[in-house]
């Protein structure tokens, strides 16, 4: 029963250990994940705002470089048209992302710089492309710069186009002459602004095609990013705005998720390893403790165990009755002297087996040392019961033929007993009484 209780306690201890360590470990992982997400969100915010600022700065810088050409065209069209290539070359050199500059008279492109690579743009009529015509017409009606795109160019490639209206009657601006288009390399601008790096780390969406703001179509990302946005900001562009949003849906990255899996495997592996080590230590302690209570030669309980148990039983308040039998072997010294210690060990082992075979399973057999044995008989308190056990043991030893290396060994045993608590309730006195009776028995055996 006691062993079952101990085993149940060990099982419960292991269970609570696993529960508590699992809760603590998952709490640690959750905190770590929150810290990583917090850092990622902060990183998203910092990069997001930096990209917005870079895009705004680059667009305003390049777009308003064209103001000089628009002013010259408004005042002196002949001068501007005759020197268009020189003006356009200077503007492109001063700009960072300007790919080409075009002039349209009415709604048809008449000049473009550089001409090489943009030949297809000459004589292009905006009215043939409703989407582009819409932005040109919007610039005419608003009498200010309008951003078109990002869009696919007639001559190939993707760009943003700043469309400036040009009027004959400055400053009334009621007689529309044509326009100036500044084509900006949007892909290079976005790359230098850090937008593509941001897209690799996070989910980003931008809407407001043609500068139409939060109600305009998406040209990067989709509505899902807007619906789950962690940060939203307006990019102010000449003549309009874009709305950019960023989401943590792509973060943490796969690397972080993989690291969580690795941490979880390592963590639970360590938890199990610690449990196994503790169980191994417990088992080692248990085996060492058990070994310290056993006689190495016979496998019986030893003197230490016998007296710990006797002390516990005699101090029990319930005073449950039991008997102790003290046994000593007759002729053992002669066997050791004449045939050696191996013969003595053989005899002790055989006698231990005889004792075990002739007592109850509940009886406790101990070797105190040398040729001394002690048997504890629980719930036995009658003399005739104890004397019956002693008689049975003596008969078994006497009937046994002990042979060692072809030598017959003469052996018998003497025994005495004490009854608890009827003879005494003191442990030492109880054992002493059993010894005295055993010595008397030994004297009687020598007379025979």
Backbone torsions as a table, in degrees:
resi	resn	phi	psi	omega
1	UNK	NA	-43.2	-179.3
2	UNK	-63.9	-39.9	179.3
3	UNK	-63.3	-39.5	178.6
4	UNK	-64.1	-40.4	178.8
5	UNK	-63.1	-43.4	179.5
6	UNK	-63.5	-44.0	179.1
7	UNK	-62.4	-41.1	177.7
8	UNK	-63.6	-39.9	178.3
9	UNK	-63.5	-41.0	178.6
10	UNK	-64.1	-44.0	179.4
11	UNK	-62.1	-44.5	178.9
12	UNK	-64.2	-40.7	178.6
13	UNK	-61.4	-43.4	178.3
14	UNK	-63.8	-41.3	180.0
15	UNK	-62.2	-48.7	-179.8
16	UNK	-66.1	-35.5	176.8
17	UNK	-60.5	-47.4	-179.2
18	UNK	-64.6	-41.0	-179.9
19	UNK	-63.9	-49.7	-176.0
20	UNK	-65.8	-46.2	-179.4
21	UNK	-65.7	-35.3	177.6
22	UNK	-65.0	-45.0	178.9
23	UNK	-61.4	-46.6	-179.1
24	UNK	-64.3	-42.1	-178.3
25	UNK	-67.0	-42.9	178.2
26	UNK	-65.6	-35.4	175.7
27	UNK	-62.6	-42.8	177.9
28	UNK	-62.0	-46.1	179.9
29	UNK	-62.7	-40.2	179.0
30	UNK	-63.5	-43.4	178.4
31	UNK	-63.8	-41.2	179.3
32	UNK	-63.5	-43.4	179.6
33	UNK	-63.5	-40.9	178.2
34	UNK	-64.3	-39.7	177.8
35	UNK	-63.1	-43.2	179.3
36	UNK	-63.9	-43.2	178.7
37	UNK	-64.4	-38.7	178.5
38	UNK	-64.0	-42.9	178.4
39	UNK	-65.8	-41.1	179.4
40	UNK	-64.6	-40.2	178.9
41	UNK	-64.9	-40.4	177.7
42	UNK	-65.2	-41.3	178.7
43	UNK	-63.9	-41.9	177.0
44	UNK	-58.5	-47.2	-178.2
45	UNK	-60.8	-46.2	-178.0
46	UNK	-63.2	-48.2	-178.7
47	UNK	-68.5	-37.6	-179.2
48	UNK	-59.6	-50.8	-178.5
49	UNK	-67.2	-33.5	177.8
50	UNK	-66.9	-42.3	178.1
51	UNK	-62.5	-45.1	178.9
52	UNK	-56.9	-46.3	-178.8
53	UNK	-64.6	-40.7	-179.4
54	UNK	-65.0	-42.2	-179.9
55	UNK	-64.3	-47.4	179.6
56	UNK	-59.3	-46.9	-177.8
57	UNK	-61.3	-45.9	-177.8
58	UNK	-64.6	-42.7	-178.6
59	UNK	-65.6	-49.2	-178.5
60	UNK	-61.9	-38.6	-178.1
61	UNK	-62.7	-47.9	-176.1
62	UNK	-76.2	-36.2	-176.2
63	UNK	-65.2	-43.9	-174.4
64	UNK	-81.6	-3.7	170.0
65	UNK	-62.8	-29.8	-177.0
66	UNK	-75.2	-9.3	-177.9
67	UNK	-57.3	-35.1	-178.3
68	UNK	-63.5	-43.9	-180.0
69	UNK	-65.3	-41.0	179.4
70	UNK	-62.7	-40.7	-179.6
71	UNK	-64.1	-45.2	-179.7
72	UNK	-63.0	-43.4	178.9
73	UNK	-61.4	-38.3	-178.5
74	UNK	-68.3	-33.0	-175.6
75	UNK	-92.9	-44.4	-174.2
76	UNK	-142.6	88.2	-175.1
77	UNK	-67.7	-36.7	-179.4
78	UNK	-61.4	-44.5	179.5
79	UNK	-63.8	-44.5	-177.3
80	UNK	-65.9	-41.8	-177.6
81	UNK	-72.0	-38.7	179.6
82	UNK	-66.3	-32.8	-177.4
83	UNK	-110.1	26.1	-174.8
84	UNK	-58.4	-46.6	-176.5
85	UNK	-60.0	-41.4	-179.2
86	UNK	-67.1	-44.3	177.7
87	UNK	-60.5	-48.0	-175.6
88	UNK	-64.6	-39.8	179.9
89	UNK	-62.1	-42.2	179.1
90	UNK	-64.2	-42.2	-179.8
91	UNK	-63.3	-42.4	-179.5
92	UNK	-66.5	-38.6	178.5
93	UNK	-65.2	-35.8	-179.4
94	UNK	-79.6	-23.4	178.9
95	UNK	-85.8	164.5	-179.5
96	UNK	-100.5	-31.8	-172.2
97	UNK	-127.9	9.8	-179.9
98	UNK	-73.6	120.8	179.6
99	UNK	-86.8	-46.0	179.0
100	UNK	-159.3	164.8	-179.7
101	UNK	-128.8	134.8	-179.9
102	UNK	-128.7	151.8	175.3
103	UNK	-119.5	133.5	176.4
104	UNK	-116.9	134.8	174.3
105	UNK	-101.2	115.6	-168.6
106	UNK	71.9	-119.3	-180.0
107	UNK	-117.6	15.6	-177.3
108	UNK	-118.0	131.9	-179.4
109	UNK	-73.1	127.8	-178.3
110	UNK	-112.1	-26.9	-179.2
111	UNK	-139.1	147.1	176.0
112	UNK	-149.5	142.2	176.6
113	UNK	-136.7	135.0	-6.2
114	UNK	-72.3	149.5	-176.8
115	UNK	-72.8	-39.8	-177.9
116	UNK	-64.4	127.5	-179.7
117	UNK	91.0	-14.2	-179.0
118	UNK	-120.7	22.0	-176.5
119	UNK	-58.3	-33.9	-176.8
120	UNK	-65.0	-19.7	-177.6
121	UNK	-75.7	-25.5	-178.5
122	UNK	-63.5	134.6	179.6
123	UNK	70.8	11.6	176.5
124	UNK	-72.8	127.9	-179.7
125	UNK	-99.2	117.7	-177.4
126	UNK	-59.0	-26.3	-177.9
127	UNK	-67.8	-14.9	178.2
128	UNK	-81.1	-13.3	178.3
129	UNK	-123.4	96.8	-174.3
130	UNK	-53.5	-37.5	-177.4
131	UNK	-66.4	-41.7	178.4
132	UNK	-74.3	-39.5	179.4
133	UNK	-59.6	-34.5	-179.4
134	UNK	-59.7	-41.6	-178.7
135	UNK	-74.5	-35.9	177.5
136	UNK	-64.2	-44.6	-179.9
137	UNK	-66.0	-35.9	178.2
138	UNK	-63.9	-39.9	177.0
139	UNK	-63.5	-40.3	178.9
140	UNK	-64.1	-42.8	-176.5
141	UNK	-72.6	-38.5	-178.5
142	UNK	-84.3	-14.3	179.9
143	UNK	58.6	33.0	178.8
144	UNK	-149.3	170.7	-178.1
145	UNK	-65.2	141.3	176.7
146	UNK	-130.0	136.2	178.5
147	UNK	-92.7	127.9	177.4
148	UNK	-110.3	133.6	176.0
149	UNK	108.6	-168.8	6.2
150	UNK	-61.7	143.8	-177.3
151	UNK	-147.3	165.4	177.0
152	UNK	-85.7	131.6	-178.2
153	UNK	-83.4	153.2	176.0
154	UNK	-60.8	-40.9	-178.2
155	UNK	-83.7	3.8	177.2
156	UNK	102.8	146.4	178.7
157	UNK	96.4	169.9	-179.4
158	UNK	-115.7	142.4	-176.0
159	UNK	-158.0	169.9	167.8
160	UNK	-109.3	138.1	-178.5
161	UNK	-120.3	125.3	173.5
162	UNK	-92.5	119.4	-176.9
163	UNK	-107.3	119.8	178.4
164	UNK	-106.5	129.9	174.8
165	UNK	-81.3	146.4	178.2
166	UNK	-122.6	130.6	-177.2
167	UNK	-118.3	153.9	179.4
168	UNK	-82.0	-27.0	-169.3
169	UNK	-112.4	57.2	176.1
170	UNK	-62.3	136.1	6.6
171	UNK	-96.9	7.5	-178.0
172	UNK	-68.6	-36.5	177.2
173	UNK	54.0	49.5	177.6
174	UNK	-111.8	-17.1	-177.4
175	UNK	-107.2	100.4	-174.9
176	UNK	-73.7	126.0	178.9
177	UNK	-98.6	-43.6	-175.2
178	UNK	170.7	-147.0	-178.2
179	UNK	-161.4	167.0	175.0
180	UNK	-116.1	132.6	178.3
181	UNK	-117.2	124.3	177.4
182	UNK	-105.4	114.3	-178.0
183	UNK	-93.3	120.5	-175.8
184	UNK	-109.8	132.0	178.6
185	UNK	-71.1	92.9	-173.1
186	UNK	-68.3	-33.4	-178.5
187	UNK	-66.6	-43.0	178.4
188	UNK	-68.7	-39.3	178.8
189	UNK	-61.6	-46.0	179.9
190	UNK	-64.2	-36.9	-179.8
191	UNK	-66.5	-46.9	-179.7
192	UNK	-67.3	-30.1	180.0
193	UNK	-75.1	-13.4	178.9
194	UNK	93.1	9.5	-177.5
195	UNK	-65.6	-41.6	-177.6
196	UNK	-68.1	-35.3	175.1
197	UNK	-63.7	-39.2	177.9
198	UNK	-64.4	-39.3	179.5
199	UNK	-65.8	-30.0	178.9
200	UNK	-71.5	-25.2	-176.0
201	UNK	-98.8	-34.3	-173.2
202	UNK	-135.0	167.4	172.6
203	UNK	-86.3	122.8	-177.0
204	UNK	-129.6	140.9	175.7
205	UNK	-135.3	143.6	177.0
206	UNK	-130.8	131.7	176.5
207	UNK	-127.7	165.7	-178.8
208	UNK	112.4	37.8	178.4
209	UNK	-50.0	136.1	-178.0
210	UNK	66.0	24.1	175.9
211	UNK	75.9	23.8	-174.3
212	UNK	-88.3	5.2	172.4
213	UNK	72.0	-150.3	-172.0
214	UNK	-67.8	-14.8	179.4
215	UNK	-98.1	-5.6	-175.7
216	UNK	-80.6	169.3	-179.7
217	UNK	-67.1	156.2	175.2
218	UNK	-77.9	142.2	170.0
219	UNK	-125.4	-7.3	168.4
220	UNK	-140.2	131.4	179.3
221	UNK	76.8	-162.5	-176.7
222	UNK	-148.7	-179.0	-174.8
223	UNK	-65.7	-30.5	-178.7
224	UNK	-58.5	-38.7	178.4
225	UNK	-64.1	-38.9	178.5
226	UNK	-65.3	-41.0	-177.4
227	UNK	-66.8	-29.5	-177.3
228	UNK	-114.1	29.7	-174.6
229	UNK	-67.3	138.8	172.1
230	UNK	-96.6	-21.3	177.7
231	UNK	-151.1	141.2	179.0
232	UNK	-135.8	138.9	179.6
233	UNK	-150.7	151.9	179.5
234	UNK	-96.3	128.6	173.9
235	UNK	-96.0	112.5	179.5
236	UNK	-80.1	121.6	177.5
237	UNK	-122.0	160.3	-179.5
238	UNK	-56.8	121.8	176.3
239	UNK	80.9	7.7	-179.9
240	UNK	176.2	-154.5	-179.2
241	UNK	-158.0	159.1	168.4
242	UNK	-117.4	157.4	173.6
243	UNK	-117.6	123.4	-178.7
244	UNK	-113.6	135.1	176.9
245	UNK	-127.2	151.4	177.3
246	UNK	-128.7	143.2	-178.5
247	UNK	-132.7	151.5	179.2
248	UNK	-87.2	10.5	-175.9
249	UNK	-57.1	-34.9	-179.9
250	UNK	-85.0	-11.1	179.8
251	UNK	-114.1	143.9	2.1
252	UNK	-65.7	156.8	-178.8
253	UNK	-72.7	170.7	177.1
254	UNK	-60.3	-33.1	178.1
255	UNK	-61.5	-42.9	179.3
256	UNK	-66.6	-43.0	178.8
257	UNK	-62.0	-39.9	176.9
258	UNK	-64.3	-38.1	179.1
259	UNK	-65.9	-35.6	176.5
260	UNK	-63.1	-41.4	178.0
261	UNK	-63.0	-43.5	179.7
262	UNK	-63.8	-45.7	179.0
263	UNK	-60.6	-40.7	-178.4
264	UNK	-66.2	-43.9	178.1
265	UNK	-62.9	-46.2	-179.7
266	UNK	-64.9	-41.8	-177.7
267	UNK	-63.4	-49.2	-179.6
268	UNK	-69.6	-31.4	174.4
269	UNK	-62.3	-41.8	178.8
270	UNK	-66.6	-40.3	178.3
271	UNK	-60.0	-46.7	-180.0
272	UNK	-66.6	-39.7	179.2
273	UNK	-61.7	-44.3	178.2
274	UNK	-61.6	-42.6	178.6
275	UNK	-61.1	-44.4	179.8
276	UNK	-63.7	-40.1	178.6
277	UNK	-64.4	-42.8	178.7
278	UNK	-63.6	-42.3	178.8
279	UNK	-65.0	-37.6	178.1
280	UNK	-65.4	-42.6	177.3
281	UNK	-63.5	-41.5	179.3
282	UNK	-62.9	-43.8	-179.6
283	UNK	-65.5	-40.7	178.2
284	UNK	-61.3	-43.5	177.6
285	UNK	-62.7	-43.2	-178.7
286	UNK	-62.3	-43.9	179.7
287	UNK	-66.6	-40.2	178.8
288	UNK	-64.8	-41.1	178.8
289	UNK	-65.0	-41.5	179.1
290	UNK	-64.7	-41.8	179.8
291	UNK	-63.7	-33.4	180.0
292	UNK	-70.2	-13.0	179.5
293	UNK	-103.4	2.7	-176.4
294	UNK	-114.6	149.2	172.3
295	UNK	-83.5	123.9	-172.9
296	UNK	-64.7	-34.3	-175.9
297	UNK	-76.9	-50.1	-172.0
298	UNK	-97.1	-18.1	-175.8
299	UNK	81.2	0.2	176.4
300	UNK	-79.1	167.1	172.3
301	UNK	-62.8	150.1	-176.5
302	UNK	-100.2	-175.5	-176.3
303	UNK	-60.3	-41.7	-178.6
304	UNK	-59.4	-48.3	179.2
305	UNK	-61.2	-44.3	-176.4
306	UNK	-57.9	-46.1	-175.2
307	UNK	-79.3	-27.3	172.9
308	UNK	-65.3	-42.9	179.8
309	UNK	-67.6	-43.0	179.3
310	UNK	-61.8	-41.0	179.6
311	UNK	-64.0	-40.8	179.7
312	UNK	-65.3	-42.4	-177.9
313	UNK	-70.0	-39.7	-178.0
314	UNK	-73.8	-23.6	179.0
315	UNK	-91.6	-4.3	178.4
316	UNK	-65.8	130.2	-177.9
317	UNK	-64.8	-25.7	-177.9
318	UNK	-75.6	-16.2	176.7
319	UNK	52.3	49.6	178.4
320	UNK	-67.2	134.3	-175.4
321	UNK	-70.9	146.8	172.9
322	UNK	-159.6	168.9	178.4
323	UNK	-127.1	149.6	173.7
324	UNK	-119.9	139.0	176.3
325	UNK	-116.5	125.3	176.4
326	UNK	-100.7	128.1	-175.7
327	UNK	-123.7	139.7	174.9
328	UNK	-137.6	139.1	-177.0
329	UNK	-86.0	136.7	176.4
330	UNK	-95.1	128.6	179.5
331	UNK	91.2	1.8	-177.2
332	UNK	-66.9	-40.3	-178.5
333	UNK	-62.3	-41.8	179.6
334	UNK	-64.1	-38.0	178.8
335	UNK	-62.9	-45.4	178.7
336	UNK	-61.5	-44.4	-176.0
337	UNK	-69.2	-39.1	-173.4
338	UNK	-88.4	-32.3	-173.2
339	UNK	-120.9	-1.7	176.4
340	UNK	92.7	170.7	-174.8
341	UNK	-70.9	-23.9	177.7
342	UNK	-65.3	-38.4	176.3
343	UNK	-65.8	-39.6	178.0
344	UNK	-62.6	-41.7	178.9
345	UNK	-64.5	-38.6	178.4
346	UNK	-60.5	-45.9	-179.3
347	UNK	-63.2	-44.8	-178.9
348	UNK	-62.0	-41.6	179.0
349	UNK	-64.6	-42.7	-179.9
350	UNK	-65.5	-44.5	179.4
351	UNK	-61.8	-40.0	178.2
352	UNK	-59.7	-41.5	178.6
353	UNK	-66.9	-38.7	178.4
354	UNK	-62.9	-43.0	179.4
355	UNK	-61.1	-46.8	-179.3
356	UNK	-62.1	-35.1	-178.2
357	UNK	-73.6	-16.3	-171.9
358	UNK	-118.7	16.7	174.7
359	UNK	-127.7	170.9	178.9
360	UNK	-74.1	160.8	177.4
361	UNK	-66.1	-26.6	-179.9
362	UNK	-81.8	-13.2	178.8
363	UNK	-76.3	147.3	-174.6
364	UNK	-112.1	120.5	-177.2
365	UNK	-107.5	133.5	-176.7
366	UNK	-133.7	147.0	169.2
367	UNK	-106.1	119.0	-176.2
368	UNK	-81.6	-22.4	-177.9
369	UNK	141.2	153.1	-178.6
370	UNK	56.4	-127.9	178.7
371	UNK	-107.6	26.2	-179.5
372	UNK	-101.2	131.7	177.7
373	UNK	-125.9	155.9	176.6
374	UNK	-139.0	133.3	178.4
375	UNK	-118.4	132.3	177.2
376	UNK	-107.4	124.1	-177.1
377	UNK	-111.4	98.0	179.7
378	UNK	-64.4	145.0	175.4
379	UNK	61.9	18.5	175.4
380	UNK	-106.5	122.3	-177.7
381	UNK	-137.3	4.1	178.8
382	UNK	-104.3	138.6	-176.8
383	UNK	-61.7	-43.0	-176.7
384	UNK	-63.1	-30.6	177.3
385	UNK	-67.6	-43.1	-179.5
386	UNK	-67.9	-44.9	-178.7
387	UNK	-63.4	-30.4	176.5
388	UNK	-66.5	-40.5	177.8
389	UNK	-64.3	-44.5	-179.5
390	UNK	-62.0	-44.3	179.2
391	UNK	-60.4	-40.7	-179.7
392	UNK	-63.8	-40.5	-179.5
393	UNK	-68.4	-43.9	179.9
394	UNK	-61.9	-43.3	-179.1
395	UNK	-62.2	-42.3	-179.2
396	UNK	-63.9	-40.1	179.3
397	UNK	-68.9	-42.8	-177.9
398	UNK	-65.8	-32.7	-178.1
399	UNK	-83.0	-13.3	-178.9
400	UNK	-81.8	136.0	177.1
401	UNK	-97.5	113.6	-179.2
402	UNK	-94.9	119.1	178.5
403	UNK	-127.8	136.1	177.6
404	UNK	-137.6	115.6	-178.1
405	UNK	51.2	50.9	177.4
406	UNK	69.9	7.8	178.4
407	UNK	-101.9	133.6	173.9
408	UNK	-82.1	130.1	-177.6
409	UNK	-109.2	128.3	178.8
410	UNK	-89.2	123.2	-175.4
411	UNK	-148.5	142.2	171.9
412	UNK	-148.3	178.5	-179.5
413	UNK	-135.5	152.8	174.4
414	UNK	-116.0	146.2	-176.4
415	UNK	-146.1	151.1	173.9
416	UNK	-142.6	167.4	-175.5
417	UNK	-147.1	165.6	174.8
418	UNK	-142.7	146.2	-178.0
419	UNK	-112.0	130.3	178.6
420	UNK	-108.7	132.9	2.0
421	UNK	-99.5	16.9	-171.1
422	UNK	-72.3	-41.1	177.2
423	UNK	-77.9	-42.3	178.2
424	UNK	-169.4	156.6	175.6
425	UNK	-108.5	14.6	177.7
426	UNK	-103.9	132.9	-174.9
427	UNK	-61.5	-51.3	-176.7
428	UNK	-63.4	-40.4	179.1
429	UNK	-66.7	-35.3	179.5
430	UNK	-64.7	-46.4	179.3
431	UNK	-67.0	-39.9	179.6
432	UNK	-61.7	-41.9	178.3
433	UNK	-61.6	-44.2	178.5
434	UNK	-62.9	-38.4	178.4
435	UNK	-64.7	-44.4	-179.5
436	UNK	-60.5	-43.6	179.2
437	UNK	-64.7	-36.6	178.8
438	UNK	-65.9	-40.4	179.1
439	UNK	-66.0	-37.3	176.7
440	UNK	-63.9	-40.9	178.4
441	UNK	-63.9	-37.9	-179.6
442	UNK	-64.8	-41.0	177.9
443	UNK	-62.0	-40.7	-180.0
444	UNK	-64.5	-38.2	-179.0
445	UNK	-67.3	-30.1	-179.7
446	UNK	-73.8	-23.5	179.6
447	UNK	-74.4	-22.7	-176.0
448	UNK	-76.8	NA	NA
